[in-house]
């Protein structure tokens, strides 16, 4: 039975370019979405720019641009980068939209009516030099648990502890490098602790992988805390009704943007039923792709908000680690901060998609983007093993048989091995264990190349054994087509060029549609992909 699925990615922040760390998540989600569509499921894939918060205000001042102009300019840049990486969003929107504002105020009103919002006066860190209360990410200090230095004011990247900025040891303002003052301010809070039992049951329902459940349970063990949903001016965002100079916290309207972005999509596509996907007892599926640093928001605050307004909760949180470059964290100062645009100016988008796919496992460990390994993997796997299989077979089919393939399968046993692999590959795709897909596909490519090597078509042409020559080379093309069908969610641009060469559209592999050769005549073979050199790849470093 086919499924109806809504998929989201975490929202890129609208104060800078998309970099290769961002692309890890977008590529991961896009591969999974393309696979789901390939097997016949109905999938809507959405995302948006996160356009609110203090950093937006500061960055616009730095650039000398109005905030509206800056976020629109960055929005266009983000869309362009994602499009060039073949990230196939059905709708890419913004948190700074009329739909998001209306939904945010409506949800806030419902929460107030249910007495889930209350006010309190709290202590916060204040930068005297810049005259503002500091957002968590503009405070840096020593983690109060593991004592790691240079950690942000809300989350330790070393031990994954979540804390209040006031708990940081020796806090400093990132803006002025001064020690911030502690000042009092009135704020609004969402009563998260009241949902303790509901959330505990939910996180154990299968929405989180086993490697995350214990971490999330730690937050329950220390006790859930009320969530501050307001921020002081200066700020860019939506004002809270009936409050003076108080804005909704960016994380509240960013979460609600999942709903408003889909609502905007439904307004443009009237055949899609908005409430079918968001009603409390929906028969559809909702999947969020997020980084491990924002599990706290998505596993606690977000489902609690949804439960409060009688909306459905996520079916699954797909959580991933971060990307390091040559063993180090992404950093402009270390000259390893690679933007999507910098990469695309030199290299094929599909190469990064393939490399990331080869790293995607069931865990949340960080991955390492190693330039030398990247070159080796692309040249060895894609060029030498996969593309070369087509090239060495197509030459004989074009020269000796005018592009016509044999009507019979030359080696039925080998053909069955390739087709029967679809079950294991499908399970790996479903579980997002994409590295296993790559390993199985390369194993098949090795078998196909061994088949060509053992049958030596270059010798058959000298013996004028054209019957076997056509059968063997047709088999090579056929096996190449199956490999590319498995890789279709991962390498969309390369598969599109392959489909032109094969003169057919590649579909999901099963015994019905691959029991015979998929096409009768291929087109002339042109270079489907090019080798890369390390000197070329190093040009992507800014």
C-alpha positions in Angstrom: 0.0 0.0 0.0 1.4 3.4 -1.0 2.1 6.1 1.6 1.5 9.8 1.7 4.5 11.5 3.3 5.6 15.0 4.3 9.3 15.6 4.6 11.1 18.6 6.0 14.7 19.7 6.6 16.0 22.1 9.3 15.7 25.7 8.1 19.0 27.3 6.9 19.7 30.6 8.7 19.3 33.7 6.5 22.5 35.5 7.4 25.0 33.7 5.1 25.6 31.3 2.3 24.8 27.6 2.4 27.9 25.5 3.0 28.9 21.9 2.7 27.8 21.2 6.3 24.2 22.3 5.4 24.3 20.3 2.2 24.9 17.1 4.1 21.4 17.3 5.5 19.7 18.5 2.3 21.4 15.8 0.2 20.5 13.1 2.7 16.8 14.1 2.8 16.6 14.5 -1.0 18.1 11.0 -1.6 15.4 9.5 0.7 12.6 11.5 -0.9 13.7 10.6 -4.4 13.8 6.9 -3.4 10.3 7.1 -1.8 8.9 8.7 -5.0 10.7 6.1 -7.2 8.9 3.2 -5.4 5.5 5.0 -5.9 4.8 6.9 -2.6 3.4 10.4 -2.7 5.9 12.7 -1.0 5.9 16.4 -0.4 9.3 17.9 0.4 9.5 21.3 2.0 11.9 23.7 3.7 12.3 27.4 4.3 14.8 30.1 5.3 15.0 30.9 9.0 14.9 34.7 8.7 14.4 36.0 12.2 16.6 36.7 15.2 19.2 39.1 16.6 22.0 37.8 14.2 19.9 38.9 11.3 19.8 42.4 12.6 23.5 42.5 13.2 24.4 41.1 9.8 22.2 43.5 7.9 23.9 46.4 9.7 27.3 45.0 8.9 26.3 44.8 5.2 24.7 48.2 5.2 21.4 46.7 3.9 17.8 46.8 5.1 16.8 43.6 6.7 14.1 42.8 4.2 16.5 43.3 1.3 19.2 41.2 2.9 17.0 38.2 3.7 15.4 38.3 0.3 18.9 38.4 -1.4 20.1 35.4 0.8 16.8 33.6 0.1 17.5 33.8 -3.6 21.1 32.6 -3.1 19.9 29.6 -1.0 17.3 28.6 -3.6 19.9 28.8 -6.4 22.4 26.7 -4.5 19.9 24.0 -3.6 18.6 23.9 -7.1 22.1 23.4 -8.5 22.6 20.5 -6.1 19.3 19.0 -7.4 17.6 19.3 -4.1 14.1 18.8 -5.3 11.9 20.8 -2.9 8.2 21.1 -3.7 8.2 24.3 -1.8 11.0 26.4 -0.3 9.6 29.4 1.7 10.5 31.7 4.5 9.7 32.1 8.2 9.1 35.8 7.4 5.8 35.2 5.7 2.2 36.2 6.3 1.1 32.6 6.6 3.7 32.0 9.4 2.7 35.2 11.2 -1.0 34.3 11.2 -0.3 30.7 12.3 2.1 31.8 15.0 -0.3 34.3 16.5 -3.2 31.8 16.2 -1.2 29.0 18.0 0.1 31.4 20.6 -3.5 32.5 21.4 -4.6 28.9 21.8 -1.7 28.2 24.1 -2.7 31.2 26.2 -6.3 30.1 26.3 -5.2 26.7 27.6 -3.1 28.5 30.3 0.1 27.0 28.9 1.8 30.5 28.7 2.9 32.5 31.8 5.3 35.4 32.5 8.3 35.6 34.8 11.2 37.9 35.4 14.5 36.3 34.7 18.2 37.0 34.7 20.0 37.3 31.3 23.4 38.1 30.0 23.6 41.7 28.5 26.3 43.2 26.3 26.7 46.8 27.6 28.8 47.8 24.6 26.2 46.8 22.1 23.2 47.5 24.3 21.4 44.2 23.8 20.6 40.9 25.6 22.8 38.3 24.0 21.4 35.4 22.1 22.8 32.0 23.2 25.0 31.7 20.1 26.5 35.1 20.8 27.9 33.9 24.2 30.9 31.7 24.5 32.5 30.1 27.5 33.5 26.9 29.3 30.9 24.1 29.5 29.7 23.6 33.1 29.7 19.8 32.7 32.7 18.7 30.8 34.7 22.0 31.1 35.4 22.2 27.4 36.3 25.7 26.3 34.8 27.8 23.5 31.3 26.4 23.8 28.1 28.4 23.0 25.6 29.6 25.6 23.0 26.8 25.1 24.7 23.6 24.0 28.1 21.9 24.3 29.3 20.4 21.1 31.7 18.2 23.0 29.5 16.5 25.5 26.1 17.4 24.0 24.9 19.0 27.3 22.1 21.6 27.1 22.2 24.4 29.7 21.3 28.0 30.5 23.8 30.6 29.3 24.1 31.8 33.0 25.6 28.4 33.8 28.6 28.9 31.4 31.9 29.4 33.1 33.7 32.6 32.2 31.1 33.7 29.6 32.2 36.3 27.0 30.2 38.2 24.4 31.1 37.1 20.9 30.3 40.6 19.7 32.6 42.6 22.0 34.8 40.0 23.7 33.7 41.6 27.0 32.2 39.9 30.1 28.4 40.4 29.9 26.4 41.8 32.7 23.5 39.9 34.4 20.3 41.9 34.0 16.6 41.2 34.7 13.9 41.1 32.1 10.3 40.0 31.9 9.6 37.0 29.6 6.9 34.6 28.5 7.2 30.9 29.0 5.6 27.8 27.6 4.8 25.2 30.3 6.8 22.3 29.0 7.0 20.2 32.2 3.3 19.6 32.1 3.9 17.4 29.0 6.4 15.2 30.7 4.5 11.9 30.5 3.2 12.5 27.0 6.6 13.3 25.7 8.3 10.4 27.5 5.9 8.0 25.9 6.3 9.6 22.5 10.1 9.5 22.4 9.9 5.7 23.2 7.4 5.1 20.4 10.0 4.6 17.6 10.4 8.2 16.5 14.0 8.2 17.6 16.8 5.8 16.9 18.2 3.8 19.8 21.4 5.9 19.8 19.4 9.0 20.7 16.9 7.8 23.2 19.3 7.6 26.2 20.5 11.2 25.5 16.9 12.5 25.4 16.1 10.6 28.6 18.8 12.6 30.3 16.7 15.7 29.9 13.8 14.0 31.6 16.0 12.7 34.4 17.1 16.3 35.3 13.6 17.5 34.8 12.0 19.4 31.9 12.1 23.1 32.2 9.7 25.9 31.0 10.6 27.2 27.6 11.3 30.9 27.1 9.4 31.9 23.9 10.0 35.6 24.0 13.0 37.9 23.2 13.8 41.6 23.9 14.3 44.3 21.3 16.5 44.9 19.3 15.2 41.9 17.4 13.9 41.0 14.0 10.7 38.9 14.0 7.1 39.0 14.9 5.9 41.1 17.8 4.0 39.4 20.5 0.4 40.7 20.8 -0.4 42.9 23.8 3.3 42.9 25.0 5.7 45.9 24.9 8.8 45.4 22.7 8.6 41.6 23.0 9.2 39.4 20.0 8.5 35.7 19.5 11.6 33.6 19.9 13.0 32.5 16.5 12.8 28.9 17.5 9.0 29.1 18.0 8.2 30.6 14.6 10.9 28.5 12.9 9.2 25.3 14.0 5.7 26.6 13.0 7.2 27.4 9.6 7.0 23.6 8.9 3.2 24.0 9.0 3.0 27.4 7.3 5.4 26.4 4.4 3.1 23.4 3.7 0.1 25.6 4.0 1.5 27.9 1.4 2.2 24.9 -0.8 -1.4 23.7 -0.4 -2.7 27.2 -1.3 -0.8 26.9 -4.6 -1.8 23.3 -5.1 -5.5 23.0 -4.3 -5.5 19.2 -4.9 -3.4 18.7 -1.7 -5.4 18.6 1.5 -3.6 20.5 4.3 -5.5 19.0 7.2 -5.0 15.5 5.9 -1.3 15.9 6.8 -1.6 17.9 10.0 -4.8 16.6 11.8 -4.2 14.8 15.1 -5.1 11.3 13.8 -3.6 11.7 10.3 -2.9 8.5 8.3 0.0 10.3 6.6 3.6 10.4 7.7 5.7 13.3 8.8 9.5 13.0 8.8 12.0 15.7 10.0 15.7 15.6 8.9 17.8 17.5 11.5 21.3 17.8 13.0 22.1 16.3 16.4 22.5 19.8 17.9 18.7 20.6 17.6 17.3 17.3 18.9 16.3 19.2 22.1 13.9 21.4 20.2 12.4 18.7 17.9 12.0 16.0 20.5 10.5 18.2 23.3 9.3 21.6 22.5 8.0 20.9 19.0 5.8 17.8 19.8 4.5 19.5 22.9 3.3 22.5 20.9 1.7 20.2 18.3 0.0 18.2 21.1 -1.3 21.4 22.6 -3.1 22.5 19.4 -4.4 19.0 18.5 -2.0 18.6 15.5 -0.2 15.4 14.7 3.3 14.7 15.9 6.3 13.6 13.7 6.4 10.0 12.7 10.2 10.0 12.8 13.2 12.2 13.5 16.1 11.4 11.2 19.1 12.8 13.0 22.6 13.1 11.6 26.1 14.3 12.8 28.1 17.2 11.5 30.6 17.5 8.6 34.3 18.0 9.3 36.8 19.0 6.5 40.0 17.1 6.5 39.4 16.2 10.2 38.6 19.7 11.4 35.4 21.6 12.1 34.1 23.9 9.4 35.9 27.3 10.0 36.7 30.3 7.9 39.8 31.0 10.0 41.1 27.5 9.2 40.4 28.0 5.5 38.2 24.9 5.3 34.8 26.7 5.1 33.5 25.5 1.8 30.3 27.2 0.5 28.0 25.4 -1.9 28.7 28.0 -4.5 32.4 27.6 -4.2 32.1 23.8 -4.7 29.7 24.2 -7.7 32.1 26.5 -9.4 34.6 23.7 -9.8 32.9 20.3 -9.3 29.8 18.3 -10.3 27.0 18.4 -7.7 26.5 14.6 -8.1 30.0 13.9 -6.9 29.3 15.4 -3.5 25.9 13.6 -3.4 27.7 10.3 -4.0 30.5 11.0 -1.5 28.0 12.0 1.2 25.8 8.9 0.4 28.9 6.7 0.9 29.1 8.1 4.5 25.5 8.0 5.5 24.9 5.3 8.2 22.3 4.7 10.9 24.3 6.6 13.5 24.8 10.2 14.4 28.6 10.3 14.3 30.3 13.2 12.5 31.6 12.5 9.1 34.9 13.6 7.6 35.1 15.2 4.2 38.6 14.2 3.1 39.7 15.7 -0.2 42.0 12.9 -1.2 39.5 10.2 -0.3 36.8 12.2 -2.2 39.0 12.2 -5.4 39.7 8.5 -5.0 36.1 7.5 -4.4 34.7 9.4 -7.4 37.4 8.2 -9.8 37.4 4.6 -8.6 33.7 4.1 -8.1 31.9 6.3 -10.6 34.4 6.5 -13.4 36.4 3.3 -13.3 33.8 0.8 -12.2 30.4 2.2 -13.3 30.9 4.5 -16.2 33.6 2.3 -17.7 31.3 -0.6 -17.7 29.0 1.2 -20.0 31.8 2.6 -22.1 33.5 -0.7 -22.8 30.2 -2.3 -23.7 28.7 0.5 -25.8 31.6 0.8 -28.1 31.0 -2.6 -29.6 27.2 -2.2 -29.7 27.4 1.1 -31.6 30.2 0.0 -34.0 29.1 -3.5 -34.8 25.3 -3.5 -34.3 24.2 0.1 -34.9 23.2 0.5 -31.3 20.8 -2.5 -31.3 20.9 -4.7 -28.2 20.4 -8.5 -28.1 16.8 -9.5 -27.3 18.0 -12.2 -24.8 19.7 -12.1 -21.4 23.1 -13.7 -21.9 23.7 -14.7 -18.3 20.4 -15.3 -16.4 22.1 -16.3 -13.2 24.0 -13.0 -13.0 20.9 -11.1 -14.0 19.0 -12.7 -11.1 21.8 -11.7 -8.7 21.4 -8.0 -9.8 17.6 -8.0 -9.6 17.4 -9.9 -6.3 19.6 -7.3 -4.7 16.7 -4.9 -4.9 15.3 -6.3 -1.6 18.4 -5.5 0.4 18.9 -2.2 -1.3 15.3 -1.2 -0.6 15.7 -1.9 3.1 18.9 0.1 3.2 17.2 3.1 1.5 14.2 2.8 3.9 16.5 2.8 7.0 18.6 5.7 5.5 21.6 3.4 5.6 22.7 4.8 2.3 26.4 3.8 2.7 25.1 0.2 2.5 23.4 1.0 -0.8 26.7 2.2 -2.1 28.6 -0.9 -1.0 26.1 -3.2 -2.5 26.0 -1.3 -5.8 29.8 -1.3 -6.1 29.8 -5.0 -5.4 27.4 -5.4 -8.3 29.6 -3.2 -10.5 32.6 -5.4 -9.6 30.6 -8.5 -10.7 29.6 -6.9 -14.0 33.2 -5.8 -14.8 34.5 -9.3 -13.9 31.8 -10.7 -16.4 33.1 -8.4 -19.2 36.7 -9.2 -18.4 36.1 -13.0 -18.3 34.2 -13.0 -21.6 36.7 -10.7 -23.4 34.5 -9.1 -26.1 37.6 -7.5 -27.7 38.7 -11.0 -28.6 35.3 -12.1 -30.0 35.3 -9.3 -32.6 38.6 -10.6 -33.9 37.0 -14.1 -34.2 33.9 -12.7 -35.9 31.8 -14.3 -33.2 29.2 -11.5 -33.4 26.3 -13.5 -31.8 28.2 -13.8 -28.5 29.7 -10.3 -28.9 26.2 -8.7 -29.0 24.9 -10.8 -26.1 27.9 -10.1 -23.8 28.0 -6.4 -24.5 24.2 -6.1 -24.3 24.5 -7.8 -20.9 27.1 -5.2 -19.9 24.7 -2.4 -20.8 21.8 -4.1 -19.1 23.8 -4.5 -15.8 24.9 -0.9 -16.1 21.2 0.1 -16.4 20.3 -1.8 -13.2 23.2 -0.2 -11.3 22.1 3.3 -12.4 18.5 2.5 -11.5 19.7 1.8 -7.9 21.6 5.0 -7.9 18.9 7.2 -9.4 18.0 8.8 -6.0 21.7 9.6 -5.4 22.9 10.7 -8.8 20.0 12.5 -10.5 22.0 14.5 -13.0 24.2 11.5 -14.0 21.1 9.3 -14.3 19.4 11.8 -16.5 22.3 11.7 -18.9 22.3 7.9 -18.7 18.7 7.8 -19.6 19.4 9.7 -22.8 22.2 7.3 -23.6 20.0 4.2 -22.9 17.0 5.7 -24.7 14.7 4.9 -21.7 13.5 6.0 -18.3 15.0 4.0 -15.4 12.4 2.8 -12.9 12.8 0.9 -9.6 14.3 -2.6 -10.2 12.0 -5.6 -9.8 11.5 -8.9 -11.6 8.6 -7.5 -13.7 10.2 -4.5 -15.3 13.8 -5.9 -15.5 13.0 -9.5 -16.7 14.0 -8.5 -20.2 16.4 -5.9 -21.6 15.0 -2.4 -20.9 15.6 -1.0 -24.3 16.1 -2.2 -27.9 18.5 0.5 -29.1 21.0 2.7 -27.3 22.2 6.1 -28.5 25.8 7.0 -29.1 27.9 6.9 -26.0 29.3 10.2 -24.8 31.3 10.9 -21.7 28.7 10.7 -18.9 31.1 11.8 -16.2 34.7 13.1 -15.9 37.6 12.2 -13.7 38.7 14.7 -11.1 42.2 15.7 -9.8 43.2 16.7 -6.3 44.6 20.0 -7.6 41.2 20.7 -9.1 39.3 19.8 -5.9 41.6 22.1 -3.7 40.2 25.1 -5.7 36.9 24.8 -3.7 38.6 25.9 -0.5 37.9 29.6 0.1 
